[in-house]
Amino acid sequence: MKGNVHGAAIGLMLCVLLALSSAAQAQELAPINVNTANAELLAELPGVGPSRAEAIIEEREANGSFESADDLTRVSGIGPVTVEAFRDQVEF
């Protein structure tokens, strides 16, 4: 009996870990819409920390939506190299 409980507990733990791993992978694959995302989400992009995330939002509010990844070079501190680092992780 004790072995069955132990085995069931291990099985349950593995299922939980698998579910968490799948959720994390799905989140990583979902692109971030830079025209609607908050600063916390934008800061997750490579090369974009909290201050650049705020700058993206300020630029978006001041001058309108971004239409492409290249438009993000309008933001001070974001150049072509940074854009290439996150190009496949954003949508518009």
C-alpha distances in whole Angstrom, upper triangle without the diagonal:
4,5,5,6,9,10,11,12,14,15,17,19,20,21,23,25,26,27,29,30,32,33,35,36,38,39,41,42,44,47,49,52,54,56,54,51,51,52,48,47,51,50,47,49,50,53,53,52,53,57,57,55,57,60,59,58,62,63,62,63,66,67,65,62,61,62,61,59,62,63,61,64,65,63,64,62,61,63,62,60,57,58,57,54,52,54,51,49,52,53,56
4,5,5,6,9,10,11,12,14,15,17,19,20,21,23,24,26,27,29,30,32,33,35,36,38,39,41,43,46,47,50,53,55,52,50,49,50,46,45,49,48,45,47,48,51,51,50,50,54,55,53,55,58,57,56,60,61,60,61,65,65,63,61,60,60,59,57,61,62,59,62,64,61,62,60,59,60,60,58,55,56,55,52,50,53,50,48,50,52,55
4,5,5,6,8,10,11,12,14,15,16,18,20,21,22,24,26,27,29,30,32,33,35,36,37,39,41,44,46,49,51,54,51,49,49,49,45,44,48,47,43,46,46,49,50,49,49,53,54,52,54,57,56,56,59,60,59,60,64,64,62,59,58,59,57,55,59,60,58,60,62,60,61,59,57,59,58,56,53,54,53,50,49,51,48,46,49,50,53
4,5,5,6,9,10,10,12,14,15,16,18,20,21,22,24,26,27,29,30,31,33,35,36,37,39,43,44,47,50,52,49,47,47,48,44,43,46,46,43,45,46,49,49,48,49,53,53,51,53,56,54,54,58,59,57,59,62,63,61,58,57,57,56,54,57,59,56,59,61,59,60,58,56,58,57,55,53,53,52,49,47,49,46,44,47,48,51
4,5,5,6,9,10,10,12,14,15,16,18,20,21,23,24,26,27,29,30,32,33,35,36,38,41,43,46,48,50,47,45,45,45,42,41,44,43,41,43,44,47,47,46,46,50,51,48,50,54,52,52,55,57,55,57,60,61,59,56,55,56,54,53,56,57,55,57,59,57,58,56,54,56,56,54,51,52,51,48,46,48,45,43,46,47,50
4,5,5,6,9,10,11,12,14,16,17,18,20,21,23,24,26,27,29,30,32,33,35,37,40,41,45,47,49,47,44,44,44,40,40,43,42,39,41,42,45,45,44,45,48,49,47,49,52,51,51,54,56,54,56,59,60,58,55,54,55,53,51,54,56,53,55,57,55,56,54,53,54,54,51,49,50,49,45,44,46,44,42,44,46,49
4,5,5,6,9,10,11,12,14,15,16,18,20,21,23,24,26,27,29,30,32,33,35,38,40,43,46,48,46,43,43,44,40,39,42,41,38,40,41,44,44,44,44,48,48,46,49,52,50,50,54,55,53,55,58,59,57,54,53,53,51,50,53,54,52,54,56,54,56,53,52,53,53,50,48,48,47,44,43,45,42,40,43,44,47
4,5,5,6,9,10,10,12,14,15,16,18,20,21,23,24,26,27,29,30,32,33,37,38,41,44,46,43,41,41,42,38,37,40,40,37,39,40,43,43,43,43,47,47,45,47,50,49,48,52,53,51,53,56,57,55,52,51,51,50,48,52,53,51,53,55,53,54,52,51,52,52,50,47,47,46,43,42,44,41,39,41,43,46
4,5,5,6,9,10,11,12,14,15,17,18,20,21,23,24,26,27,29,30,32,35,37,40,42,44,42,39,39,39,36,35,38,37,34,37,38,41,41,40,40,44,45,42,45,48,46,46,49,51,49,51,54,55,53,50,49,50,48,47,50,51,49,51,53,51,52,50,48,50,50,48,45,45,45,42,40,42,39,37,40,41,44
4,5,5,6,9,10,11,12,14,15,16,18,20,21,23,24,26,27,29,31,34,35,39,41,43,41,38,38,39,35,34,37,36,33,35,36,39,39,38,39,43,43,41,44,46,45,45,49,50,49,50,53,54,52,49,48,49,47,45,48,49,47,49,52,49,50,48,47,48,48,45,43,43,42,39,38,40,37,35,38,40,43
4,5,5,6,9,10,11,12,14,15,17,18,20,21,23,25,26,27,29,32,34,37,40,42,40,37,38,38,35,33,36,36,33,35,36,39,39,39,39,43,43,41,44,46,45,45,48,49,48,49,53,53,51,48,47,47,45,44,47,48,46,49,51,49,50,48,46,48,47,45,43,43,42,39,37,39,36,34,37,38,41
4,5,5,6,9,10,11,12,14,15,17,18,20,21,23,25,26,27,31,32,35,38,40,37,35,35,36,32,31,34,34,31,33,35,38,37,37,37,41,41,39,41,44,43,42,46,47,45,47,50,51,49,46,45,45,44,42,46,47,45,47,49,47,49,47,45,47,46,44,42,42,41,38,36,38,35,33,35,37,40
4,5,5,6,9,10,11,12,14,15,17,18,20,21,23,24,26,29,31,34,36,39,36,33,33,34,30,29,32,31,28,31,32,35,35,34,35,38,39,36,39,42,40,40,44,45,44,45,49,49,47,44,43,44,42,41,44,45,43,45,47,45,46,44,42,44,44,41,39,39,39,35,34,36,33,31,34,35,38
4,5,5,6,9,10,10,12,14,15,16,18,20,21,23,24,28,30,33,35,38,36,33,33,34,30,29,32,31,28,30,31,34,34,34,35,38,38,36,39,41,40,40,44,45,43,45,48,49,46,43,42,43,41,39,42,44,41,44,46,44,45,43,41,43,42,40,37,38,37,34,32,34,31,29,32,34,37
4,5,5,6,9,10,11,12,14,15,16,18,20,21,23,26,28,31,34,36,34,31,32,33,29,28,31,31,27,29,31,34,34,34,34,38,38,35,38,41,39,39,42,43,42,43,47,47,45,42,41,41,39,38,41,42,40,43,45,43,45,43,41,42,42,40,37,37,36,33,32,33,30,28,31,32,35
4,5,5,6,9,10,11,12,14,15,17,18,20,21,25,26,29,32,34,31,29,29,30,26,25,28,28,25,27,29,32,31,31,31,35,35,33,35,38,36,36,40,41,39,41,44,45,42,39,39,39,38,36,40,41,38,41,43,41,42,40,39,41,40,38,36,35,35,32,30,32,29,27,29,31,34
4,5,5,6,9,10,11,12,14,15,16,18,20,24,25,28,30,33,31,28,28,29,25,24,27,26,23,25,26,29,29,29,30,33,33,31,34,36,35,35,39,40,38,40,43,44,42,39,37,38,36,34,38,39,37,39,41,39,40,38,36,38,38,35,33,33,32,29,28,30,27,25,28,29,33
4,5,5,6,9,10,11,12,14,15,17,18,22,24,27,30,32,30,28,28,29,26,24,27,26,23,25,26,29,29,29,31,34,34,31,34,37,35,35,39,39,38,40,43,43,41,38,36,37,35,33,37,38,36,38,41,39,40,38,36,38,37,35,32,32,31,28,27,29,26,24,26,28,31
4,5,5,6,9,10,11,12,14,15,17,20,22,25,28,30,28,25,26,27,24,22,25,25,22,24,25,29,28,28,29,33,32,30,32,35,33,33,37,38,36,37,41,41,39,35,34,35,33,32,36,36,34,37,39,37,39,37,35,37,36,35,32,32,31,28,26,28,25,23,25,26,29
4,5,5,6,9,10,11,12,14,16,19,20,23,26,28,26,23,23,24,21,19,22,22,19,21,23,26,25,25,26,30,29,27,29,32,30,30,34,35,33,35,38,39,37,34,33,33,32,30,34,34,32,35,37,35,36,34,33,34,34,32,29,29,29,26,24,26,23,21,23,25,28
4,5,5,6,9,10,11,12,14,18,19,23,25,28,26,23,24,24,21,19,22,22,18,20,21,24,24,24,26,29,29,26,29,32,30,30,34,35,33,35,38,38,36,33,32,32,31,29,32,33,31,33,36,34,35,33,31,33,32,30,28,27,27,24,22,24,21,19,22,24,27
4,5,5,6,9,10,11,12,16,18,21,24,26,25,22,24,24,21,19,22,22,19,20,21,25,25,25,27,30,29,27,30,32,30,30,34,34,32,34,38,37,35,32,30,31,29,27,31,32,30,33,35,33,35,34,31,33,32,30,28,27,26,24,22,23,20,18,20,22,25
4,5,5,6,9,10,11,14,16,19,21,24,22,19,20,21,18,16,19,20,16,18,20,24,23,23,24,28,27,24,27,29,27,27,31,31,30,31,35,35,32,29,28,29,27,26,30,30,28,31,33,31,33,32,30,31,31,29,27,26,26,23,21,22,19,17,19,20,23
4,5,5,6,9,10,13,14,18,20,23,21,18,19,19,16,14,17,17,13,15,17,20,20,20,21,25,24,22,25,27,25,25,29,30,28,30,33,33,31,28,27,28,26,24,27,28,26,29,31,29,31,29,27,28,28,26,23,23,23,20,18,20,17,15,17,19,22
4,5,5,6,9,12,14,18,20,23,21,19,20,21,18,15,18,18,14,15,16,20,20,21,23,26,25,22,26,28,25,26,30,30,28,31,34,33,31,28,26,26,25,23,26,27,26,28,30,29,31,29,26,28,27,25,23,22,21,18,16,18,15,13,16,18,21
4,5,5,6,10,12,15,18,21,19,17,19,20,18,15,17,18,15,15,17,21,21,22,23,26,25,22,25,27,24,25,29,29,27,29,32,32,29,26,24,24,23,22,25,26,25,28,30,28,31,29,26,28,27,26,23,22,21,19,17,18,15,12,14,16,19
4,5,5,8,10,13,15,18,16,14,15,16,14,11,13,15,11,12,15,18,18,18,19,23,21,19,22,24,21,21,25,26,24,26,29,29,27,23,22,23,21,20,23,24,22,25,27,25,27,26,24,25,25,24,21,20,20,18,15,16,14,11,13,14,17
4,6,8,9,13,15,18,17,15,16,17,14,11,13,13,10,10,12,16,16,17,18,22,20,18,21,23,20,21,25,25,23,26,29,29,27,23,21,22,20,18,21,23,21,23,25,24,26,24,21,23,22,21,18,17,17,14,12,14,11,8,11,13,17
4,6,9,12,15,18,17,15,18,19,17,13,14,16,13,12,14,18,17,19,21,24,22,19,23,24,21,22,26,26,24,26,29,28,26,23,21,20,19,17,20,22,20,23,25,24,27,25,22,23,22,21,19,17,16,15,12,13,9,8,10,12,15
4,7,9,12,15,14,12,15,16,15,11,13,15,12,12,15,18,17,19,20,23,21,18,21,22,19,20,23,23,21,24,27,26,23,20,18,18,17,16,20,20,19,22,24,23,26,25,22,23,22,22,19,17,17,16,12,13,10,7,9,9,13
4,6,9,12,12,10,13,15,14,10,11,13,11,10,13,16,15,17,18,20,18,15,19,19,16,17,21,20,18,21,23,22,20,16,15,15,13,12,16,17,15,18,20,19,22,21,18,20,19,19,16,14,14,13,10,10,8,5,5,6,9
4,6,9,8,7,10,11,11,7,7,11,9,9,12,14,13,15,15,17,15,12,15,16,13,13,17,17,15,17,20,19,17,14,12,13,12,11,15,15,13,17,18,17,20,19,16,18,18,18,15,13,15,14,10,10,10,6,5,6,8
4,5,6,6,9,11,12,9,9,12,12,11,15,16,14,16,16,18,15,13,15,15,12,12,15,15,12,15,17,17,14,10,10,11,11,10,14,13,12,16,16,16,19,19,17,19,18,19,16,14,16,16,12,11,11,9,6,5,5
4,6,5,8,10,11,9,7,11,12,10,13,14,12,14,14,15,12,10,11,12,8,8,12,11,9,12,14,14,11,8,7,9,9,9,12,11,9,13,13,12,15,16,13,16,16,17,14,12,15,15,11,11,12,10,7,7,6
4,6,9,11,13,11,10,14,15,14,17,18,15,17,16,17,14,12,12,13,9,8,11,10,7,9,12,12,9,6,6,9,10,11,14,11,11,14,14,13,17,18,16,18,19,20,18,15,18,18,15,14,15,13,10,8,6
4,7,10,12,10,10,13,14,14,18,19,16,17,16,17,15,12,13,14,11,9,12,13,9,11,14,14,11,9,10,12,14,14,17,15,14,18,17,16,19,20,18,21,22,23,20,18,20,20,16,16,17,14,11,10,9
4,7,8,6,6,10,11,11,15,16,13,14,13,15,13,9,11,13,10,8,12,13,11,12,16,16,14,12,12,14,15,14,17,16,14,17,17,15,18,19,17,20,21,21,18,16,19,18,14,15,16,12,10,10,10
4,6,6,6,9,11,12,15,16,13,12,10,12,12,8,9,11,10,8,11,13,11,12,15,17,15,14,14,17,18,17,19,18,15,18,18,16,18,18,17,20,22,22,19,18,21,19,16,18,18,15,13,14,14
4,6,5,6,9,10,13,14,10,9,7,9,9,5,6,9,8,7,10,12,12,13,16,17,16,15,15,18,18,17,19,17,14,17,17,14,16,15,15,19,20,21,17,17,20,18,15,17,19,15,14,15,16
4,6,5,7,10,13,14,10,9,7,10,11,8,9,12,12,11,14,16,15,16,19,21,20,18,18,21,20,18,21,20,17,19,20,17,18,18,17,20,22,21,18,18,20,18,15,18,18,15,14,16,17
4,5,5,8,11,13,10,10,9,12,12,8,11,13,11,11,15,16,15,17,20,20,19,17,16,18,18,16,19,18,15,18,19,17,18,18,16,19,20,20,16,16,18,16,13,15,15,11,11,13,14
4,5,6,9,10,7,8,8,10,8,5,8,10,8,9,12,13,12,15,17,18,17,14,13,16,15,13,16,15,12,15,15,13,15,14,13,16,17,17,13,12,15,13,10,13,14,10,9,12,13
4,5,8,8,5,4,5,8,7,5,8,11,10,11,14,15,15,17,19,20,20,18,17,19,18,15,18,17,14,16,17,14,15,13,12,16,17,16,13,13,16,13,11,14,15,12,12,15,17
4,6,8,7,7,9,12,11,9,12,14,13,14,17,18,18,20,22,23,22,19,18,20,18,16,18,19,15,17,19,16,18,16,14,17,18,16,13,13,15,12,10,13,13,10,11,14,17
4,6,5,8,10,12,10,9,13,13,12,14,17,17,16,19,21,21,20,18,16,17,15,12,15,16,12,14,17,14,16,14,12,14,14,13,9,10,11,8,6,9,10,8,9,12,15
4,6,8,11,13,11,11,15,15,14,16,19,19,19,22,23,23,23,20,18,19,17,13,15,16,13,14,17,15,16,13,11,12,13,10,7,9,9,6,6,10,11,9,11,15,17
4,6,10,11,9,10,13,13,12,16,17,17,18,21,22,22,22,20,18,20,17,14,15,16,12,13,15,13,13,9,8,10,11,9,6,8,10,7,8,11,14,12,13,17,19
4,7,8,5,6,10,10,9,12,14,14,15,18,19,19,19,18,16,18,16,13,15,15,11,12,14,11,11,9,8,11,13,12,8,10,12,10,9,12,14,12,12,15,17
4,6,6,6,9,10,11,12,14,15,16,18,20,21,21,20,19,21,20,17,18,18,14,15,16,13,13,11,11,14,16,15,11,13,16,13,12,16,18,15,15,18,20
4,6,5,6,9,10,11,12,14,15,17,18,20,20,19,19,22,21,18,20,19,15,17,17,13,13,12,13,16,19,18,15,16,19,17,15,18,20,17,17,19,20
4,5,5,6,9,10,11,12,14,15,16,18,19,19,18,21,21,18,19,18,14,15,15,11,10,10,11,15,18,18,14,16,19,17,16,19,21,19,18,20,21
4,5,5,6,9,10,10,12,14,15,16,17,16,15,18,17,15,15,14,11,11,12,8,8,7,8,11,14,14,11,12,16,14,13,16,18,16,15,17,18
4,5,5,6,9,10,11,13,14,15,15,14,14,17,16,14,16,14,11,13,13,10,11,10,10,14,16,16,13,13,16,15,13,15,17,14,13,15,16
4,5,5,6,9,10,11,12,14,15,15,15,18,18,17,18,16,13,14,13,10,11,12,12,16,19,19,16,16,20,18,17,18,21,18,16,18,17
4,5,5,6,8,10,10,12,13,13,13,17,17,15,15,13,10,11,10,6,7,9,10,13,16,17,14,14,18,18,16,18,20,18,16,18,17
4,5,5,6,9,10,10,11,10,10,13,13,12,13,10,7,10,9,6,9,10,9,12,15,16,13,12,16,16,14,15,17,15,13,14,13
4,5,5,6,9,10,10,10,10,14,15,14,16,13,11,13,12,9,12,13,13,16,18,20,17,16,19,19,16,17,19,17,14,15,14
4,5,5,6,8,10,11,12,16,17,16,17,14,12,13,11,9,11,13,13,17,19,21,18,18,21,21,19,20,22,20,18,18,16
4,5,5,6,7,9,9,13,14,14,14,10,9,10,8,6,9,12,12,14,17,19,16,15,19,20,18,18,21,19,16,17,15
4,6,6,5,5,7,11,12,13,14,10,9,12,10,9,12,15,14,16,18,20,18,16,19,20,18,17,20,18,15,14,12
4,6,6,8,10,14,16,17,17,14,13,15,12,12,14,17,17,19,22,24,21,20,23,24,21,21,23,21,18,17,15
4,6,9,11,15,17,18,17,14,13,15,11,11,13,17,17,19,21,24,21,20,24,25,23,22,25,23,20,20,17
4,7,9,12,14,15,15,11,11,13,9,11,13,17,16,18,20,22,20,19,22,23,21,21,23,22,19,18,15
4,7,9,12,14,14,11,11,14,11,12,15,18,17,19,20,23,21,18,22,23,20,19,22,20,17,15,12
4,6,9,11,12,9,10,13,11,12,16,18,16,18,18,21,19,16,19,20,18,16,18,17,13,11,8
4,6,7,9,6,7,10,9,11,14,16,13,15,15,18,16,13,16,17,14,13,15,14,11,9,7
4,7,8,6,9,12,12,13,17,19,16,16,15,18,17,13,15,18,15,12,14,14,11,9,6
4,5,5,7,10,11,13,16,17,14,13,12,15,14,10,12,14,12,9,11,12,9,8,7
4,5,6,8,10,11,14,14,11,10,9,11,10,6,8,10,8,6,9,10,7,8,8
4,5,6,8,10,13,13,10,9,7,10,10,7,9,12,11,9,12,13,11,12,11
4,5,6,8,12,13,10,10,10,13,12,9,12,14,13,11,14,15,12,12,10
4,5,6,9,10,7,8,9,11,9,7,11,12,11,10,13,13,11,12,11
4,5,7,8,5,5,7,10,9,7,11,13,12,12,16,16,14,15,15
4,6,9,8,8,11,14,12,11,15,16,15,15,18,18,16,16,15
4,6,6,8,11,13,11,11,14,15,14,15,18,17,15,16,16
4,6,8,12,13,11,12,16,16,16,17,21,20,18,20,19
4,6,10,11,9,11,14,14,14,16,19,18,18,20,20
4,7,8,6,7,10,11,11,12,16,15,14,17,17
4,6,5,6,9,10,11,12,16,16,15,17,18
4,5,5,6,9,10,10,13,15,14,17,17
4,5,5,6,9,10,13,14,15,18,19
4,5,5,7,9,12,12,12,15,17
4,5,6,6,9,10,10,12,14
4,5,5,8,10,11,13,15
4,6,8,9,10,14,16
4,6,5,7,10,13
4,6,6,8,11
4,6,8,11
4,7,11
4,7
4
